[in-house]
């Protein structure tokens, strides 16, 4: 019998934005922009967990309201304009693994 893969859905959402202030929490067609991403991820039949990685307490609160897990606040040094996404991804995976949460993908 084939073992089912455990898949993490990881959403990255910085609090600061140069082009559009607070873009992740602005209202777009009746709900915050980040809510659309969370809702789409929650509809997936493949993702086991949806984790939101953010440096913003406002985004974290909204993320939780719409069903994402927000188990940590990302350090601000990993949320700069010049920070590569891979650094935030690695931080999230290491944080989860330290809490004994492991994923295949």
MMTF fields as JSON, N, C-alpha, C and O atoms, coordinates in Angstrom:
{
  "mmtfVersion": "1.0.0",
  "mmtfProducer": "UNKNOWN",
  "numBonds": 419,
  "numAtoms": 420,
  "numGroups": 105,
  "numChains": 1,
  "numModels": 1,
  "chainsPerModel": [1],
  "groupsPerChain": [105],
  "chainIdList": ["A"],
  "bondAtomList": [4, 2, 8, 6, 12, 10, 16, 14, 20, 18, 24, 22, 28, 26, 32, 30, 36, 34, 40, 38, 44, 42, 48, 46, 52, 50, 56, 54, 60, 58, 64, 62, 68, 66, 72, 70, 76, 74, 80, 78, 84, 82, 88, 86, 92, 90, 96, 94, 100, 98, 104, 102, 108, 106, 112, 110, 116, 114, 120, 118, 124, 122, 128, 126, 132, 130, 136, 134, 140, 138, 144, 142, 148, 146, 152, 150, 156, 154, 160, 158, 164, 162, 168, 166, 172, 170, 176, 174, 180, 178, 184, 182, 188, 186, 192, 190, 196, 194, 200, 198, 204, 202, 208, 206, 212, 210, 216, 214, 220, 218, 224, 222, 228, 226, 232, 230, 236, 234, 240, 238, 244, 242, 248, 246, 252, 250, 256, 254, 260, 258, 264, 262, 268, 266, 272, 270, 276, 274, 280, 278, 284, 282, 288, 286, 292, 290, 296, 294, 300, 298, 304, 302, 308, 306, 312, 310, 316, 314, 320, 318, 324, 322, 328, 326, 332, 330, 336, 334, 340, 338, 344, 342, 348, 346, 352, 350, 356, 354, 360, 358, 364, 362, 368, 366, 372, 370, 376, 374, 380, 378, 384, 382, 388, 386, 392, 390, 396, 394, 400, 398, 404, 402, 408, 406, 412, 410, 416, 414],
  "bondOrderList": [1, 1, 1, 1, 1, 1, 1, 1, 1, 1, 1, 1, 1, 1, 1, 1, 1, 1, 1, 1, 1, 1, 1, 1, 1, 1, 1, 1, 1, 1, 1, 1, 1, 1, 1, 1, 1, 1, 1, 1, 1, 1, 1, 1, 1, 1, 1, 1, 1, 1, 1, 1, 1, 1, 1, 1, 1, 1, 1, 1, 1, 1, 1, 1, 1, 1, 1, 1, 1, 1, 1, 1, 1, 1, 1, 1, 1, 1, 1, 1, 1, 1, 1, 1, 1, 1, 1, 1, 1, 1, 1, 1, 1, 1, 1, 1, 1, 1, 1, 1, 1, 1, 1, 1],
  "groupList": [{"groupName": "UNK", "atomNameList": ["N", "CA", "C", "O"], "elementList": ["N", "C", "C", "O"], "formalChargeList": [0, 0, 0, 0], "bondAtomList": [1, 0, 2, 1, 3, 2], "bondOrderList": [1, 1, 2], "singleLetterCode": "X", "chemCompType": "L-PEPTIDE LINKING"}],
  "groupTypeList": [0, 0, 0, 0, 0, 0, 0, 0, 0, 0, 0, 0, 0, 0, 0, 0, 0, 0, 0, 0, 0, 0, 0, 0, 0, 0, 0, 0, 0, 0, 0, 0, 0, 0, 0, 0, 0, 0, 0, 0, 0, 0, 0, 0, 0, 0, 0, 0, 0, 0, 0, 0, 0, 0, 0, 0, 0, 0, 0, 0, 0, 0, 0, 0, 0, 0, 0, 0, 0, 0, 0, 0, 0, 0, 0, 0, 0, 0, 0, 0, 0, 0, 0, 0, 0, 0, 0, 0, 0, 0, 0, 0, 0, 0, 0, 0, 0, 0, 0, 0, 0, 0, 0, 0, 0],
  "groupIdList": [1, 2, 3, 4, 5, 6, 7, 8, 9, 10, 11, 12, 13, 14, 15, 16, 17, 18, 19, 20, 21, 22, 23, 24, 25, 26, 27, 28, 29, 30, 31, 32, 33, 34, 35, 36, 37, 38, 39, 40, 41, 42, 43, 44, 45, 46, 47, 48, 49, 50, 51, 52, 53, 54, 55, 56, 57, 58, 59, 60, 61, 62, 63, 64, 65, 66, 67, 68, 69, 70, 71, 72, 73, 74, 75, 76, 77, 78, 79, 80, 81, 82, 83, 84, 85, 86, 87, 88, 89, 90, 91, 92, 93, 94, 95, 96, 97, 98, 99, 100, 101, 102, 103, 104, 105],
  "secStructList": [7, 7, 7, 7, 7, 7, 7, 3, 3, 3, 3, 3, 3, 7, 1, 7, 7, 1, 1, 1, 6, 6, 6, 6, 6, 1, 3, 3, 6, 6, 3, 3, 2, 2, 2, 2, 2, 2, 2, 2, 2, 2, 2, 7, 1, 1, 7, 1, 3, 3, 3, 3, 3, 3, 1, 7, 2, 2, 2, 2, 2, 2, 2, 2, 2, 6, 6, 7, 5, 7, 7, 7, 7, 7, 7, 4, 4, 4, 1, 1, 6, 6, 7, 7, 2, 2, 2, 2, 2, 2, 2, 2, 2, 2, 2, 2, 2, 2, 6, 6, 7, 7, 7, 7, 7],
  "xCoordList": [0.841, 0.0, 0.89, 1.896, 0.504, 1.277, 0.891, -0.292, 1.907, 1.68, 1.313, 1.962, 0.271, -0.137, 0.866, 1.264, 1.265, 2.219, 1.543, 0.375, 2.302, 1.828, 2.355, 3.564, 1.419, 1.785, 1.446, 0.335, 2.437, 2.279, 1.948, 2.612, 0.933, 0.642, 1.178, 0.655, 2.203, 2.841, 2.574, 2.891, 1.993, 1.681, 2.594, 2.644, 3.311, 4.184, 3.486, 3.005, 3.432, 2.774, 3.477, 3.294, 4.275, 4.971, 4.002, 3.007, 4.311, 3.477, 3.753, 2.838, 4.981, 5.305, 5.325, 5.644, 4.977, 4.998, 5.346, 4.825, 6.212, 6.591, 5.509, 5.191, 4.952, 4.04, 2.629, 2.077, 2.042, 0.679, 0.72, 0.973, 0.471, 0.522, -0.521, -1.69, -0.072, -0.943, -1.677, -2.833, -1.018, -1.706, -2.326, -3.365, -1.731, -2.279, -3.576, -4.316, -3.862, -5.08, -6.096, -7.144, -5.789, -6.781, -7.973, -7.848, -9.122, -10.351, -10.318, -10.062, -10.584, -10.67, -11.915, -11.956, -12.916, -14.192, -14.805, -15.306, -14.761, -15.471, -14.664, -15.193, -13.408, -12.582, -11.117, -10.722, -10.308, -8.886, -8.213, -8.548, -7.271, -6.571, -6.012, -6.139, -5.399, -4.804, -5.866, -5.559, -7.101, -8.183, -8.435, -8.788, -8.263, -8.478, -7.475, -7.832, -6.24, -5.205, -5.487, -5.388, -5.838, -6.13, -7.326, -7.284, -8.383, -9.58, -9.265, -9.75, -8.469, -8.092, -7.295, -7.526, -6.366, -5.556, -6.426, -6.238, -7.37, -8.247, -9.138, -9.551, -9.429, -10.256, -9.478, -10.075, -8.171, -7.354, -7.595, -7.698, -7.683, -7.84, -6.488, -6.421, -5.413, -4.078, -3.297, -2.422, -3.603, -2.835, -3.345, -4.546, -2.433, -2.808, -2.922, -3.819, -2.024, -2.013, -1.748, -0.993, -2.384, -2.154, -1.526, -2.175, -0.267, 0.465, 0.786, 1.296, 0.476, 0.766, 2.016, 2.069, 3.008, 4.24, 4.214, 4.233, 4.171, 4.111, 4.863, 5.062, 5.271, 5.911, 4.912, 5.271, 3.673, 2.649, 1.588, 0.988, 1.371, 0.32, -1.069, -1.975, -1.242, -2.529, -2.828, -3.932, -1.823, -2.01, -2.242, -3.073, -1.514, -1.686, -3.117, -3.725, -3.643, -5.02, -6.032, -6.941, -5.865, -6.767, -6.596, -7.577, -5.352, -5.089, -5.791, -6.396, -5.708, -6.385, -7.899, -8.572, -8.42, -9.867, -10.363, -11.471, -9.543, -9.959, -9.504, -9.678, -8.922, -8.662, -7.232, -6.976, -6.29, -4.881, -4.314, -4.753, -3.353, -2.598, -1.504, -0.834, -1.336, -0.268, 0.465, 0.252, 1.327, 1.957, 3.121, 3.609, 3.577, 4.704, 4.596, 3.898, 5.305, 5.473, 6.888, 7.855, 6.999, 8.301, 9.177, 8.687, 10.464, 11.367, 11.428, 11.42, 11.49, 11.493, 12.68, 12.587, 13.797, 14.957, 14.672, 15.401, 13.616, 13.223, 12.02, 11.344, 11.769, 10.619, 10.987, 10.16, 12.195, 12.664, 12.386, 12.126, 12.441, 12.262, 13.282, 12.995, 14.471, 15.566, 15.704, 16.559, 14.869, 14.957, 14.414, 13.266, 15.215, 14.703, 13.599, 13.685, 12.589, 11.493, 12.0, 11.454, 13.041, 13.562, 13.998, 13.895, 14.485, 14.883, 13.681, 13.775, 12.563, 11.337, 10.774, 10.243, 10.89, 10.419, 11.24, 10.685, 12.553, 13.421, 13.151, 13.152, 12.919, 12.598, 11.335, 11.309, 10.291, 9.026, 9.188, 8.682, 9.885, 10.071, 10.864, 10.506, 11.934, 12.735, 11.917, 12.012, 11.11, 10.275, 9.305, 9.155, 8.655, 7.69, 8.373, 7.846, 9.536, 10.265, 10.69, 10.699, 11.043, 11.383, 10.19, 10.359, 8.995, 7.753, 7.263, 6.125, 8.137, 7.845, 6.728, 5.948, 6.666, 5.712, 6.509, 7.241, 6.355, 7.139, 6.217, 5.082, 6.737, 5.976, 6.828, 8.051, 6.17, 6.872, 7.124, 8.156, 6.169, 6.259, 5.811, 5.81],
  "yCoordList": [-1.175, 0.0, 1.244, 1.305, 2.218, 3.438, 4.436, 4.681, 5.013, 5.996, 7.346, 7.798, 7.979, 9.292, 10.343, 10.343, 11.225, 12.288, 13.352, 13.686, 13.871, 14.979, 16.269, 16.465, 17.147, 18.33, 19.611, 19.786, 20.498, 21.795, 22.861, 22.964, 23.642, 24.829, 26.019, 26.342, 26.669, 27.782, 29.086, 29.204, 30.049, 31.343, 32.385, 32.503, 33.135, 34.195, 35.54, 35.831, 36.357, 37.663, 38.681, 38.685, 39.532, 40.579, 41.692, 41.927, 42.365, 43.481, 44.753, 45.544, 44.965, 46.208, 45.972, 44.886, 47.016, 46.96, 48.339, 49.343, 48.391, 49.683, 50.233, 51.421, 49.382, 49.865, 50.149, 51.211, 49.231, 49.406, 49.178, 48.064, 50.228, 50.144, 49.137, 49.183, 48.244, 47.216, 46.36, 45.994, 46.045, 45.369, 44.03, 43.658, 43.304, 42.0, 42.091, 41.111, 43.269, 43.383, 44.373, 44.609, 44.949, 45.847, 45.03, 43.86, 45.684, 45.034, 44.866, 45.813, 43.643, 43.336, 42.486, 41.322, 43.065, 42.368, 41.803, 40.678, 42.586, 42.204, 41.527, 41.277, 41.226, 40.635, 40.995, 41.387, 40.862, 41.203, 40.357, 39.187, 40.958, 40.27, 38.92, 37.938, 38.85, 37.597, 36.504, 35.318, 36.898, 35.922, 35.103, 33.927, 35.698, 34.978, 33.832, 32.733, 34.095, 33.052, 31.948, 30.764, 32.34, 31.364, 30.501, 29.277, 31.136, 30.381, 29.381, 28.25, 29.784, 28.876, 27.69, 26.547, 27.968, 26.889, 25.926, 24.711, 26.469, 25.616, 24.712, 23.644, 25.131, 24.318, 23.151, 22.222, 23.202, 22.145, 20.813, 20.75, 19.765, 18.417, 17.793, 16.688, 18.497, 17.932, 18.448, 17.751, 19.658, 20.264, 19.801, 19.842, 19.364, 18.926, 20.096, 20.118, 21.058, 22.224, 23.471, 23.439, 24.578, 25.873, 26.761, 27.116, 27.118, 27.951, 29.292, 29.354, 30.354, 31.71, 32.198, 32.207, 32.597, 33.168, 34.669, 35.114, 35.447, 36.902, 37.551, 36.953, 38.778, 39.572, 40.543, 41.306, 40.521, 41.483, 40.842, 39.826, 41.447, 40.946, 41.156, 40.356, 42.237, 42.483, 41.385, 40.843, 41.072, 40.016, 38.676, 37.883, 38.422, 37.17, 37.036, 35.971, 38.111, 38.091, 37.796, 36.985, 38.457, 38.234, 36.809, 36.144, 36.348, 34.984, 33.945, 33.008, 34.111, 33.177, 33.231, 32.2, 34.441, 34.614, 33.846, 33.31, 33.796, 33.127, 31.67, 31.028, 31.143, 29.706, 29.234, 28.031, 30.159, 29.744, 29.531, 30.157, 28.654, 28.507, 29.572, 29.784, 30.231, 31.227, 30.909, 31.571, 29.893, 29.432, 30.299, 30.116, 31.242, 32.106, 33.414, 33.504, 34.419, 35.669, 35.652, 35.458, 35.853, 35.814, 36.98, 38.1, 36.729, 37.82, 38.889, 38.577, 40.152, 41.258, 41.198, 41.683, 40.606, 40.495, 39.587, 39.617, 38.781, 37.897, 38.447, 37.717, 39.742, 40.351, 41.682, 42.589, 41.782, 43.001, 42.898, 41.812, 44.032, 44.047, 43.158, 42.561, 43.077, 42.34, 40.906, 40.166, 40.505, 39.146, 38.144, 38.268, 37.158, 36.128, 35.296, 34.993, 34.94, 34.125, 32.828, 32.353, 32.253, 30.979, 31.085, 30.109, 32.254, 32.432, 32.333, 31.725, 32.918, 32.839, 31.417, 30.943, 30.75, 29.36, 28.454, 27.642, 28.594, 27.778, 28.046, 27.117, 29.303, 29.638, 28.904, 28.303, 28.951, 28.309, 26.804, 26.223, 26.176, 24.725, 24.333, 23.377, 25.064, 24.773, 24.975, 24.181, 26.037, 26.3, 25.142, 24.647, 24.722, 23.622, 22.319, 21.574, 22.042, 20.82, 20.828, 19.778, 21.993, 22.098, 21.774, 21.382, 21.937, 21.61, 20.204, 19.84, 19.416, 18.033, 17.946, 16.994, 18.933, 18.936, 18.767, 19.664, 17.6, 17.265, 17.056, 16.597, 17.404, 17.287, 16.63, 16.769, 15.913, 15.3, 16.329, 16.307, 17.217, 18.249, 19.578, 20.581],
  "zCoordList": [0.0, 0.0, 0.0, 0.707, -0.797, -0.932, 0.162, 0.4, 0.827, 1.872, 1.246, 0.302, 1.781, 1.297, 1.78, 2.945, 0.886, 1.212, 2.08, 1.884, 3.038, 3.865, 3.229, 3.099, 2.834, 2.055, 2.816, 3.317, 2.887, 3.535, 2.503, 1.472, 2.78, 1.994, 2.778, 3.844, 2.269, 2.969, 2.211, 1.027, 2.903, 2.307, 2.955, 4.179, 2.126, 2.613, 2.408, 1.312, 3.459, 3.349, 4.252, 5.469, 3.632, 4.388, 4.76, 4.075, 5.849, 6.277, 5.505, 5.272, 5.109, 4.411, 2.907, 2.424, 2.199, 0.744, 0.224, 0.711, -0.751, -1.324, -2.244, -2.193, -3.073, -4.109, -3.596, -3.885, -2.851, -2.333, -0.823, -0.363, -0.064, 1.397, 1.912, 1.531, 2.772, 3.388, 2.359, 2.568, 1.261, 0.156, 0.56, 0.014, 1.487, 1.866, 2.656, 2.747, 3.234, 4.046, 3.466, 4.066, 2.303, 1.711, 1.209, 0.846, 1.202, 0.758, -0.756, -1.5, -1.189, -2.609, -2.818, -2.42, -3.437, -3.702, -2.424, -2.41, -1.364, -0.148, 0.942, 2.025, 0.691, 1.757, 1.544, 0.446, 2.601, 2.471, 1.393, 1.207, 0.696, -0.392, 0.051, -0.68, 1.225, 1.707, 1.886, 1.769, 2.166, 2.359, 1.104, 1.199, -0.067, -1.324, -1.468, -1.894, -1.117, -1.184, -0.175, -0.496, 1.042, 2.092, 1.694, 1.821, 1.217, 0.814, -0.296, -0.267, -1.258, -2.348, -1.807, -2.201, -0.91, -0.328, 0.482, 0.42, 1.236, 2.05, 1.193, 1.643, -0.018, -0.921, -1.541, -2.085, -1.458, -2.058, -1.357, -0.132, -2.143, -1.602, -1.285, -0.747, -1.617, -1.491, -0.284, 0.229, 0.171, 1.258, 2.614, 2.881, 3.464, 4.809, 5.783, 6.625, 5.674, 6.552, 5.723, 4.751, 6.122, 5.5, 6.563, 7.547, 6.367, 7.323, 6.671, 5.553, 7.394, 6.948, 7.674, 8.904, 6.907, 7.458, 7.204, 6.056, 8.286, 8.169, 9.315, 10.372, 9.084, 10.132, 10.756, 11.653, 10.294, 10.709, 11.608, 11.255, 12.758, 13.656, 13.049, 13.285, 12.264, 11.602, 10.578, 10.529, 9.765, 8.759, 9.454, 9.011, 10.537, 11.282, 11.797, 11.691, 12.349, 12.882, 11.776, 11.954, 10.645, 9.513, 8.977, 8.644, 8.896, 8.438, 9.287, 8.765, 10.592, 11.508, 11.313, 11.297, 11.164, 10.975, 9.754, 9.76, 8.711, 7.475, 7.389, 6.352, 8.471, 8.544, 8.384, 8.405, 8.223, 8.127, 9.53, 10.495, 9.619, 10.858, 10.854, 9.844, 11.982, 12.118, 13.424, 14.44, 13.388, 14.629, 15.098, 16.213, 14.269, 14.628, 13.848, 12.837, 14.347, 13.614, 13.052, 13.788, 11.759, 11.095, 11.566, 11.706, 11.81, 12.203, 11.108, 9.918, 11.532, 10.568, 9.612, 8.484, 10.048, 9.155, 7.961, 6.97, 8.05, 6.947, 6.178, 5.454, 6.347, 5.687, 5.027, 4.932, 4.589, 3.918, 2.418, 1.9, 1.733, 0.272, -0.427, -1.465, 0.151, -0.488, -0.001, -0.488, 0.957, 1.486, 0.468, 0.041, 0.074, -0.837, -0.161, 1.029, -0.911, -0.369, 0.243, 1.239, -0.35, 0.153, 1.608, 2.351, 2.029, 3.423, 4.354, 5.421, 3.969, 4.766, 4.748, 5.752, 3.622, 3.51, 4.419, 5.159, 4.363, 5.223, 6.694, 7.501, 7.053, 8.446, 8.886, 9.96, 8.064, 8.403, 8.564, 9.524, 7.637, 7.698, 8.944, 9.631, 9.235, 10.437, 11.701, 12.637, 11.736, 12.904, 13.122, 14.239, 12.054, 12.146, 12.552, 13.378, 11.979, 12.334, 13.798, 14.441, 14.333, 15.755, 16.647, 17.801, 16.112, 16.83, 16.466, 16.763, 15.815, 15.424, 14.376, 14.362, 13.521, 12.412, 11.13, 10.712, 10.513, 9.324, 8.125, 8.257, 6.962, 5.717, 4.651, 4.642, 3.753, 2.623, 1.523, 0.852, 1.358, 0.316, 0.878, 0.164]
}
